[in-house]
Amino acid sequence: MHRISDMMLLKKIWEEALQKSEEKYRTLYQESFDGLFITTPSGKILDMNRKGVEMFGYDSMEEMQSLNLATDVYARPEDRQRILKLVNSGNSAEYEVEVKRKNRETMITHCSLTAVKDETGTISSYRGIIRDITEKKRAEEERRAYLRFLKNMDRVNRAIQATNDLQQTMSDVLDVLLSIFECDRAWLAYPCDPETATWQVPMERTRPEYPGVLPLGIELPMEPAGANIYRIFKKYRWTGKIWSG
């Protein structure tokens, strides 16, 4: 009887320890700062923690379980097959991918995905970590745009400083602008005043295969569309937003 009693006590202790371990795991799973998820090979969500549900803008994990990964989550459905091929060939992979929130807005994410196999070696599910890096990528692009702006302004400044001849300076600056914007034609327009009645083009530079289209030195009427363009340039003239694009 004592032996049976001891076995029952050990079983109870083991079950309690296992329950505590599962509760601890579940707490860590739910409180993670990253989205954690489990999906099926067919493209259904089995589980996702609170952070992941919040990241995608859904009300509950159960709501997300009704989704189709390829069409409802990936911004480009073909990305899922590309990623699965990558994961299946090496059991795990890290990658960046664009996904959709519930409101259809897109976000850029960094993911780590691992294939989970059963005792026969068949993939039974995928376990992953997902992090929203949209703001980080946006900040990186803004920094690159600002560096491009500084580089392009330096090229313009060098063209201005290269000669004291005004005509040559204007010509050189327009050539630089053709290169910076990869455009076919560049004009020097005067005056850049949306309120003026007329304007003219003192100088024009074009690529060899694109002849000029505006008469030089001729007074032209200021049309509403042209005046609006000048207003946009005046608004952003000191911010670099036009140049940085």
Rosetta silent file (secondary structure, phi, psi, omega in degrees, C-alpha in Angstrom):
SEQUENCE: MHRISDMMLLKKIWEEALQKSEEKYRTLYQESFDGLFITTPSGKILDMNRKGVEMFGYDSMEEMQSLNLATDVYARPEDRQRILKLVNSGNSAEYEVEVKRKNRETMITHCSLTAVKDETGTISSYRGIIRDITEKKRAEEERRAYLRFLKNMDRVNRAIQATNDLQQTMSDVLDVLLSIFECDRAWLAYPCDPETATWQVPMERTRPEYPGVLPLGIELPMEPAGANIYRIFKKYRWTGKIWSG
SCORE:     score description
SCORE:     0.000 S_00000001
   1 L     0.000  -39.335  179.310    0.000    0.000    0.000 S_00000001
   2 H   -63.846  -36.615 -179.593    2.845    2.348    0.828 S_00000001
   3 H   -65.203  -43.012  178.534    4.388    1.704   -2.595 S_00000001
   4 H   -65.431  -40.164  179.423    1.125    2.535   -4.372 S_00000001
   5 H   -64.071  -40.824  178.836    0.705    5.631   -2.210 S_00000001
   6 H   -65.088  -39.689  179.360    4.237    6.795   -3.014 S_00000001
   7 H   -65.280  -39.416  178.681    3.631    6.304   -6.741 S_00000001
   8 H   -66.542  -37.425  178.302    0.426    8.321   -6.564 S_00000001
   9 H   -66.845  -43.369  178.878    2.248   11.093   -4.690 S_00000001
  10 H   -63.380  -39.163  178.681    5.056   11.154   -7.253 S_00000001
  11 H   -63.275  -41.667  179.966    2.497   11.275  -10.074 S_00000001
  12 H   -65.076  -43.130  178.507    0.740   14.207   -8.404 S_00000001
  13 H   -62.193  -42.356 -179.882    4.038   16.062   -7.910 S_00000001
  14 H   -63.645  -43.026 -179.870    4.980   15.428  -11.564 S_00000001
  15 H   -65.803  -38.779  178.086    1.617   16.640  -12.834 S_00000001
  16 H   -66.414  -42.347  178.596    1.836   19.797  -10.728 S_00000001
  17 H   -63.580  -41.329  179.390    5.378   20.478  -11.922 S_00000001
  18 H   -64.615  -41.345  178.843    4.312   19.916  -15.521 S_00000001
  19 H   -63.199  -42.608  178.542    1.342   22.262  -15.089 S_00000001
  20 H   -64.513  -39.479  178.886    3.572   24.961  -13.598 S_00000001
  21 H   -63.777  -42.912  179.012    6.051   24.520  -16.429 S_00000001
  22 H   -65.424  -40.007  178.423    3.283   24.848  -19.026 S_00000001
  23 H   -64.576  -39.499  178.556    1.889   27.918  -17.255 S_00000001
  24 H   -64.918  -44.535  178.246    5.366   29.489  -17.188 S_00000001
  25 H   -61.149  -44.372 -177.431    5.866   28.753  -20.885 S_00000001
  26 H   -64.900  -37.009  178.162    2.431   30.160  -21.734 S_00000001
  27 H   -64.553  -46.656  178.135    3.143   33.335  -19.753 S_00000001
  28 H   -61.979  -39.417 -179.664    6.448   33.870  -21.573 S_00000001
  29 H   -62.210  -47.238 -176.195    4.710   33.120  -24.876 S_00000001
  30 H   -74.354  -31.388 -174.325    1.932   35.631  -24.304 S_00000001
  31 H   -94.448    5.474  178.879    4.104   38.391  -22.813 S_00000001
  32 L   -61.079  145.782  177.117    6.821   38.345  -25.482 S_00000001
  33 L   -77.840  -12.493  176.729    7.608   41.713  -27.102 S_00000001
  34 L  -105.727  158.837  173.391    7.651   39.938  -30.490 S_00000001
  35 E   -76.639  131.640  178.009    4.817   38.194  -32.255 S_00000001
  36 E  -119.462  138.875 -175.157    5.011   34.412  -31.837 S_00000001
  37 E  -151.562  161.057  173.643    2.974   32.032  -33.975 S_00000001
  38 E  -132.001  129.902 -178.673    2.410   28.471  -35.142 S_00000001
  39 E  -128.973  164.062  178.578    1.012   27.747  -38.605 S_00000001
  40 L   -95.289  159.315  175.693    0.150   24.682  -40.668 S_00000001
  41 L   -60.058  -26.311 -179.017    1.802   23.673  -43.961 S_00000001
  42 L   -80.799   -9.140  174.515   -1.548   24.339  -45.670 S_00000001
  43 L   103.014   28.295  175.925   -1.505   27.973  -44.587 S_00000001
  44 L  -112.648  151.058  178.769   -3.689   28.253  -41.481 S_00000001
  45 E   -89.751  121.095  177.344   -2.785   29.893  -38.162 S_00000001
  46 E   -86.937  -39.060 -177.086   -2.878   27.451  -35.253 S_00000001
  47 E  -157.234  150.245  175.335   -1.783   29.856  -32.545 S_00000001
  48 E  -155.465  137.911 -177.671   -0.494   33.410  -32.111 S_00000001
  49 L   -77.091  175.678 -175.465    0.363   35.339  -28.980 S_00000001
  50 H   -60.215  -40.458 -178.773   -1.184   38.641  -27.896 S_00000001
  51 H   -61.576  -41.573  179.294    1.609   40.743  -29.412 S_00000001
  52 H   -65.453  -43.365  178.750    1.114   39.125  -32.807 S_00000001
  53 H   -61.494  -44.260  178.700   -2.661   39.586  -32.719 S_00000001
  54 H   -63.669  -41.419 -179.177   -2.197   43.223  -31.719 S_00000001
  55 H   -58.392  -40.007 -178.232    0.437   43.762  -34.426 S_00000001
  56 H   -87.139   -4.965  174.805   -1.994   42.633  -37.130 S_00000001
  57 L    80.684   19.654  179.307   -4.876   44.650  -35.685 S_00000001
  58 L   -94.040  164.989 -177.310   -7.235   41.760  -34.960 S_00000001
  59 L   -85.687  -25.340 -177.817   -9.460   41.387  -31.915 S_00000001
  60 L  -158.041  161.985  175.765   -8.512   37.835  -31.016 S_00000001
  61 H   -65.617  -35.209  179.293   -6.360   34.877  -31.955 S_00000001
  62 H   -61.296  -35.459  177.363   -9.533   32.979  -32.852 S_00000001
  63 H   -64.420  -37.821 -179.305  -10.323   35.624  -35.472 S_00000001
  64 H   -73.223  -23.565 -179.562   -6.909   35.100  -37.025 S_00000001
  65 L   -67.446  -15.763  179.015   -7.398   31.330  -37.137 S_00000001
  66 L   -88.217   -3.684 -175.161   -9.976   31.836  -39.897 S_00000001
  67 L   -81.701  154.450  168.832   -7.437   33.563  -42.159 S_00000001
  68 L  -101.854  120.148 -173.948   -5.641   32.178  -45.177 S_00000001
  69 H   -55.935  -47.944 -173.903   -1.980   33.124  -44.855 S_00000001
  70 H   -62.032  -43.869 -173.462   -1.279   33.533  -48.560 S_00000001
  71 H   -96.485  -28.180 -174.622   -4.252   35.750  -49.390 S_00000001
  72 H  -101.180  -19.745 -175.710   -5.137   37.423  -46.069 S_00000001
  73 H  -112.387  -49.290 -179.522   -1.739   37.977  -44.458 S_00000001
  74 E   -73.332  135.954  176.740    0.944   38.234  -47.138 S_00000001
  75 L   -66.209  -34.157  175.598    0.903   41.462  -49.159 S_00000001
  76 L  -123.773  107.977 -175.084    2.023   39.376  -52.138 S_00000001
  77 L   -51.730  -33.359 -178.179    0.624   35.811  -51.977 S_00000001
  78 H   -66.282  -17.351  179.141    3.537   34.404  -53.976 S_00000001
  79 H   -63.141  -32.724 -176.947    5.895   35.351  -51.129 S_00000001
  80 H   -63.524  -45.759  179.663    4.619   32.474  -48.989 S_00000001
  81 H   -64.017  -37.627  178.117    5.694   29.768  -51.437 S_00000001
  82 H   -62.941  -42.946 -178.111    9.075   31.464  -51.851 S_00000001
  83 H   -70.139  -42.164  179.002    9.577   31.543  -48.069 S_00000001
  84 H   -62.154  -37.952  177.486    8.411   27.945  -47.519 S_00000001
  85 H   -62.693  -39.591  178.689   10.839   26.760  -50.168 S_00000001
  86 H   -66.529  -44.718 -178.881   13.609   28.593  -48.340 S_00000001
  87 H   -69.068  -44.303 -176.683   12.618   27.169  -44.942 S_00000001
  88 H   -63.609  -29.114 -178.698   12.012   23.618  -46.165 S_00000001
  89 H   -78.272  -21.354 -178.287   15.446   23.431  -47.735 S_00000001
  90 H  -132.045    9.628 -179.732   17.240   24.383  -44.519 S_00000001
  91 L    73.542  -24.303  177.901   14.682   23.726  -41.737 S_00000001
  92 E  -157.352  161.566  179.692   14.730   27.414  -40.749 S_00000001
  93 E  -164.033  153.863  171.811   15.265   30.875  -42.229 S_00000001
  94 E  -116.536  142.611 -174.924   15.224   34.579  -41.441 S_00000001
  95 E  -163.359  165.080  172.333   13.769   37.049  -43.903 S_00000001
  96 E  -109.789  139.033 -178.702   11.935   40.334  -44.385 S_00000001
  97 E  -151.027  147.909  178.583    8.462   40.308  -45.868 S_00000001
  98 E   -91.760  129.307 -178.554    5.577   42.725  -46.362 S_00000001
  99 E  -127.332  172.008 -176.862    2.293   41.672  -44.739 S_00000001
 100 E  -112.673  137.972  170.960   -1.226   43.066  -44.341 S_00000001
 101 L   -82.554  174.618  179.573   -3.022   44.228  -41.210 S_00000001
 102 L   -59.211  -36.801 -179.257   -6.743   43.715  -40.693 S_00000001
 103 L   -81.718    8.029  176.913   -7.416   47.231  -42.059 S_00000001
 104 L    77.821    0.146  171.690   -5.433   46.262  -45.222 S_00000001
 105 L   -67.952  149.906 -179.685   -2.540   48.576  -44.391 S_00000001
 106 E  -102.117  154.442  174.494    0.827   46.976  -45.056 S_00000001
 107 E  -140.973  150.094  178.058    3.805   46.657  -42.738 S_00000001
 108 E   -94.261  130.116 -176.436    7.340   45.435  -43.246 S_00000001
 109 E  -126.320  153.761  170.449    8.334   42.627  -40.910 S_00000001
 110 E  -108.367  126.616 -174.828   11.425   40.665  -39.966 S_00000001
 111 E  -125.641  151.427  170.028   10.617   36.990  -39.429 S_00000001
 112 E  -126.243  122.443 -174.458   12.325   33.840  -38.215 S_00000001
 113 E  -126.848  135.261 -179.813   10.589   30.620  -39.252 S_00000001
 114 E  -126.022  135.769  176.514   11.374   27.014  -38.273 S_00000001
 115 E   -82.836  130.453  177.790    9.898   23.827  -39.686 S_00000001
 116 E  -104.639  124.967 -176.394    8.597   21.403  -37.023 S_00000001
 117 E  -110.997  148.901  176.713    8.715   17.724  -38.035 S_00000001
 118 L   -85.410 -172.684 -175.465    6.924   14.698  -36.625 S_00000001
 119 L   -66.039  -16.230  178.039    8.497   11.316  -35.842 S_00000001
 120 L   -92.599   -2.869 -178.755    8.399   10.356  -39.534 S_00000001
 121 L    88.282    6.294  178.950   10.320   13.456  -40.593 S_00000001
 122 L   -87.774  137.804  179.083    7.263   15.089  -42.181 S_00000001
 123 E   -68.744  119.780 -178.613    6.730   18.805  -41.563 S_00000001
 124 E  -100.899  -24.964 -179.886    3.702   19.085  -39.294 S_00000001
 125 E  -165.509  173.715  174.918    3.798   22.816  -38.571 S_00000001
 126 E  -125.185  136.074  179.437    5.888   25.978  -38.675 S_00000001
 127 E  -114.584  129.518 -173.269    6.952   27.933  -35.596 S_00000001
 128 E  -143.253  165.156  175.266    7.899   31.570  -36.035 S_00000001
 129 E  -125.296  134.923 -178.449    8.786   34.948  -34.598 S_00000001
 130 E  -132.353  139.001 -179.496    7.656   38.176  -36.276 S_00000001
 131 E  -134.864  134.076  178.275    8.643   41.791  -35.593 S_00000001
 132 E   -78.871  116.521 -179.844    7.254   44.977  -37.155 S_00000001
 133 L  -117.137   21.595 -177.264   10.190   46.958  -38.618 S_00000001
 134 H   -57.320  -49.403 -178.363    8.132   49.391  -40.707 S_00000001
 135 H   -65.034  -37.877  178.063    9.268   52.488  -38.805 S_00000001
 136 H   -62.497  -45.480  179.670   12.880   51.321  -38.833 S_00000001
 137 H   -65.767  -37.448  178.247   12.804   50.822  -42.614 S_00000001
 138 H   -65.037  -41.807  178.409   11.104   54.194  -43.076 S_00000001
 139 H   -64.144  -39.030  178.410   13.782   55.913  -40.984 S_00000001
 140 H   -64.294  -41.706 -179.934   16.496   54.192  -43.015 S_00000001
 141 H   -67.426  -39.018  177.697   14.914   55.348  -46.272 S_00000001
 142 H   -63.584  -38.678  178.023   14.576   58.921  -44.976 S_00000001
 143 H   -65.603  -43.585  178.079   18.254   58.883  -44.012 S_00000001
 144 H   -63.466  -40.049  179.271   19.251   57.598  -47.469 S_00000001
 145 H   -63.716  -40.161  179.822   17.034   60.235  -49.085 S_00000001
 146 H   -66.813  -39.460  177.751   18.655   62.977  -47.010 S_00000001
 147 H   -65.148  -37.811  175.683   22.140   61.752  -47.938 S_00000001
 148 H   -63.351  -40.224  178.540   21.105   61.760  -51.606 S_00000001
 149 H   -60.074  -47.414  179.717   19.847   65.304  -51.150 S_00000001
 150 H   -63.144  -41.764  179.582   23.178   66.454  -49.673 S_00000001
 151 H   -63.303  -43.031 -179.193   25.140   64.693  -52.401 S_00000001
 152 H   -69.004  -38.214  176.705   23.002   66.248  -55.135 S_00000001
 153 H   -63.923  -35.218  177.247   23.217   69.724  -53.599 S_00000001
 154 H   -65.968  -38.340  177.797   27.000   69.349  -53.528 S_00000001
 155 H   -64.213  -41.678  178.214   26.985   68.484  -57.242 S_00000001
 156 H   -64.672  -43.999 -179.290   24.915   71.588  -58.008 S_00000001
 157 H   -62.203  -39.869  177.883   27.162   73.748  -55.852 S_00000001
 158 H   -62.918  -38.670  178.402   30.266   72.441  -57.631 S_00000001
 159 H   -65.423  -38.030  179.454   28.711   73.312  -60.981 S_00000001
 160 H   -66.943  -40.174 -175.818   27.940   76.838  -59.746 S_00000001
 161 H   -80.731  -10.286 -171.507   31.463   77.360  -58.410 S_00000001
 162 L   -71.751  -24.484 -177.015   33.239   75.939  -61.467 S_00000001
 163 L  -149.814  156.802  175.985   33.094   79.103  -63.606 S_00000001
 164 L   -94.299   -4.398  179.576   32.369   82.818  -63.405 S_00000001
 165 L   -80.823  118.011 -174.550   30.575   82.780  -66.740 S_00000001
 166 H   -61.650  -45.123 -179.151   26.834   83.051  -66.012 S_00000001
 167 H   -61.705  -42.810  179.946   25.692   81.347  -69.206 S_00000001
 168 H   -66.923  -38.043  178.472   28.101   78.466  -68.666 S_00000001
 169 H   -61.022  -48.389 -179.908   27.039   78.169  -65.025 S_00000001
 170 H   -61.667  -41.289  179.521   23.367   77.884  -65.942 S_00000001
 171 H   -63.421  -43.855 -178.624   24.154   75.339  -68.637 S_00000001
 172 H   -66.508  -40.002  179.445   26.304   73.239  -66.281 S_00000001
 173 H   -63.797  -43.003  178.934   23.677   73.291  -63.524 S_00000001
 174 H   -63.809  -36.616  176.673   20.969   72.132  -65.938 S_00000001
 175 H   -64.060  -39.205  177.023   23.234   69.301  -67.108 S_00000001
 176 H   -63.768  -41.171  179.688   23.688   68.238  -63.484 S_00000001
 177 H   -64.786  -36.771  175.164   19.913   68.282  -62.988 S_00000001
 178 H   -57.783  -40.095 -179.290   19.447   66.069  -66.044 S_00000001
 179 H   -73.226  -44.340 -176.947   21.729   63.555  -64.378 S_00000001
 180 H   -61.640  -48.394 -175.511   20.277   63.835  -60.864 S_00000001
 181 H   -91.421   -2.190 -179.343   16.651   63.392  -61.887 S_00000001
 182 L    50.445   44.440 -177.613   17.422   61.107  -64.844 S_00000001
 183 L  -103.340  174.904 -177.199   15.055   63.233  -66.903 S_00000001
 184 L   -94.049  -29.572 -177.432   14.957   64.089  -70.597 S_00000001
 185 E  -140.250  147.482  175.380   14.742   67.868  -70.369 S_00000001
 186 E  -137.383  134.617 -177.767   15.676   70.562  -67.851 S_00000001
 187 E  -121.910  153.050  166.874   14.666   74.234  -68.034 S_00000001
 188 E  -103.822  112.831 -177.604   15.606   77.425  -66.295 S_00000001
 189 E  -105.454  143.340 -179.268   12.302   79.232  -65.723 S_00000001
 190 E  -150.335  138.302   -9.458   11.932   82.911  -64.745 S_00000001
 191 L   -83.363  155.004  179.144   10.355   84.338  -62.698 S_00000001
 192 L   -88.515   60.723 -174.725    9.355   81.509  -60.318 S_00000001
 193 L  -124.903  113.578 -177.933    6.395   83.507  -59.041 S_00000001
 194 L   -64.629  -16.796 -177.560    2.916   81.962  -59.057 S_00000001
 195 L   -93.269   -6.321 -178.684    1.350   85.432  -58.992 S_00000001
 196 L   -75.123  154.837 -178.349    3.083   86.758  -62.112 S_00000001
 197 L   -81.392  -30.984 -178.181    1.138   87.111  -65.338 S_00000001
 198 E  -136.794  164.631  175.933    3.887   85.768  -67.606 S_00000001
 199 E  -149.269  168.502 -179.987    7.072   83.704  -67.445 S_00000001
 200 E  -147.531  166.121  178.984    9.858   82.676  -69.804 S_00000001
 201 E  -114.898   98.642  179.502   12.564   80.042  -70.331 S_00000001
 202 E   -67.900  -29.206 -176.287   16.007   81.703  -70.655 S_00000001
 203 E  -151.726  147.245  178.846   17.766   78.331  -71.087 S_00000001
 204 E  -140.422  139.686  174.888   16.965   74.692  -71.783 S_00000001
 205 E  -127.166  136.664 -178.811   19.112   71.539  -71.748 S_00000001
 206 E  -135.443  163.059  170.493   17.969   68.204  -73.159 S_00000001
 207 L   -72.775  152.596 -174.859   19.337   64.771  -73.870 S_00000001
 208 L   -53.520  -35.665 -176.044   20.464   64.381  -77.513 S_00000001
 209 L   -82.503   -2.835 -179.339   17.510   62.168  -78.426 S_00000001
 210 L  -123.538  103.389  179.644   14.947   64.638  -77.024 S_00000001
 211 L   -68.322  159.965  178.690   14.716   68.003  -78.802 S_00000001
 212 L   -64.724  152.608 -177.711   13.599   71.120  -76.951 S_00000001
 213 L  -123.390  -10.072 -177.830    9.885   71.850  -76.717 S_00000001
 214 L  -111.656  140.500  176.427    9.712   75.360  -75.238 S_00000001
 215 L   -71.327  132.915 -177.315   10.520   78.638  -77.034 S_00000001
 216 E   -85.664  135.562  174.446   13.509   80.339  -75.384 S_00000001
 217 L    73.923   10.636 -178.844   13.263   83.935  -74.191 S_00000001
 218 L  -103.505  134.408  178.157    9.601   84.318  -75.151 S_00000001
 219 L   -68.158  125.509 -179.860    7.029   85.623  -72.657 S_00000001
 220 E  -117.548  144.737  179.247    4.494   82.876  -71.921 S_00000001
 221 E   -68.976  142.597  178.205    1.177   83.278  -70.029 S_00000001
 222 L   -81.495  107.237  178.331    1.108   81.853  -66.496 S_00000001
 223 L   -81.961  156.360  179.823   -1.443   79.070  -66.574 S_00000001
 224 H   -55.150  -39.544 -179.344   -3.138   77.836  -63.333 S_00000001
 225 H   -64.468  -42.093  178.652   -1.303   74.476  -63.499 S_00000001
 226 H   -65.916  -40.504  178.980    2.069   76.213  -63.815 S_00000001
 227 H   -62.441  -37.765  179.673    1.280   78.603  -60.956 S_00000001
 228 H   -65.758  -38.047  177.119    0.406   75.638  -58.744 S_00000001
 229 H   -61.466  -42.562  178.846    3.779   74.001  -59.491 S_00000001
 230 H   -63.983  -37.277  178.151    5.563   77.190  -58.415 S_00000001
 231 H   -63.774  -38.501  178.108    3.548   77.254  -55.178 S_00000001
 232 H   -64.202  -44.080  179.536    4.676   73.695  -54.426 S_00000001
 233 H   -64.340  -38.916  178.472    8.324   74.625  -55.032 S_00000001
 234 H   -65.573  -36.529 -178.893    8.014   77.702  -52.816 S_00000001
 235 H   -65.562  -38.658 -174.492    6.487   75.592  -50.041 S_00000001
 236 H  -106.610   11.935 -169.975    9.320   73.047  -50.047 S_00000001
 237 L   -60.901  -29.061 -178.056   12.211   75.207  -51.206 S_00000001
 238 L  -104.406   -1.101 -174.875   14.132   74.955  -47.903 S_00000001
 239 L   -94.837  -20.768 -176.732   13.172   71.412  -46.834 S_00000001
 240 L    80.797    3.296 -175.052   14.832   69.339  -49.526 S_00000001
 241 H   -68.688  -32.243  178.039   11.679   67.246  -49.964 S_00000001
 242 H   -71.208  -43.400 -177.788   11.517   67.871  -53.699 S_00000001
 243 H   -68.070  -36.567 -171.090   15.192   67.086  -54.183 S_00000001
 244 H   -71.614  -18.564 -179.705   15.236   64.009  -51.981 S_00000001
 245 L   -71.807    0.000    0.000   12.704   62.102  -54.036 S_00000001
